[in-house]
Every structure is written in C-alpha cells, then in structure tokens.
Amino acid sequence: MSDWKSIKAKRLLAALLRIGWKVKRQTGSHKILERPNWPDVVFAFHDNEEIGPKMLARVAKVTGLNPKDL
C-alpha cells in the first residue's frame, strides 16, 4: 500500500512552499520552483487538478517531499 493519497495541486504546492521551495518564475500555469542545493522543478498543475499517488511519489522523489509534509 502506498503512503501517498490523492490530493489537489493547490495543497501540494502549499506543502512544497512550506518545506522551502519558492516560485522562481511563472508562465501561464507552469511554475518553476527553486530551492538551494536542489535542481529547479517545473510545477505544471492547475490548482483544482487531482494528483494521484503515483504522481505524488514522482514529485516527492525530485523535491524531497514526505507524506508527513502534506
């Protein structure tokens, strides 16, 4: 069983901002997030879009997000 549950993109972005990511720039719905000592990440989800466990695991791998951070 996965540790990840489906959540809205708005909640995921809020969690990333809480753990130290910042919006570097935005073009339309594509946000480029930055964090010291991490490569930049493209966040290309609309606020009300549902993000499933598999995609959350992928995002977590490149951002350092943990299930408890949500």
C-alpha positions in Angstrom: 0.0 0.0 0.0 1.3 3.4 -0.9 2.0 6.1 1.7 0.6 8.7 -0.7 -3.0 9.7 -1.0 -4.6 11.8 -3.8 -4.6 15.5 -3.2 -5.4 18.7 -5.0 -2.5 20.5 -6.7 -3.1 23.6 -4.6 -2.4 21.6 -1.5 0.7 20.1 -3.0 2.1 23.5 -3.9 1.4 24.8 -0.4 3.3 21.8 1.1 6.3 22.4 -1.3 6.4 26.1 -0.3 6.3 25.1 3.4 9.4 22.8 3.0 11.5 25.6 1.4 10.6 25.7 -2.3 10.0 29.1 -3.8 8.4 30.2 -7.1 11.3 31.4 -9.3 9.1 32.4 -12.2 5.7 31.6 -13.8 4.5 31.4 -17.4 0.8 30.6 -17.6 0.2 27.6 -15.3 3.8 26.4 -15.4 5.7 27.5 -12.2 9.4 27.0 -11.9 10.3 26.2 -8.3 13.7 26.7 -6.8 15.4 25.6 -3.6 19.0 26.0 -2.5 21.1 22.9 -3.4 18.3 21.3 -5.4 17.8 21.4 -9.2 14.8 23.6 -10.4 11.5 21.8 -10.7 8.6 22.6 -13.1 5.2 22.5 -11.4 2.7 22.3 -14.2 -0.6 21.5 -12.5 -3.8 23.6 -12.2 -5.0 24.4 -8.7 -8.0 22.1 -8.6 -6.4 19.2 -10.5 -6.3 16.0 -8.6 -2.9 14.4 -8.2 -2.7 10.7 -7.6 -0.4 8.6 -5.5 1.9 7.6 -8.4 2.5 11.3 -9.5 2.9 12.4 -5.9 5.7 9.8 -5.5 7.4 11.1 -8.6 7.2 14.7 -7.3 8.5 13.6 -3.9 11.5 12.0 -5.5 12.7 15.2 -7.1 11.6 17.6 -4.3 12.3 15.8 -1.1 8.6 15.8 0.0 7.5 13.3 2.6 3.9 12.1 3.2 4.0 13.9 6.7 4.7 17.2 4.9 1.2 17.2 3.4 
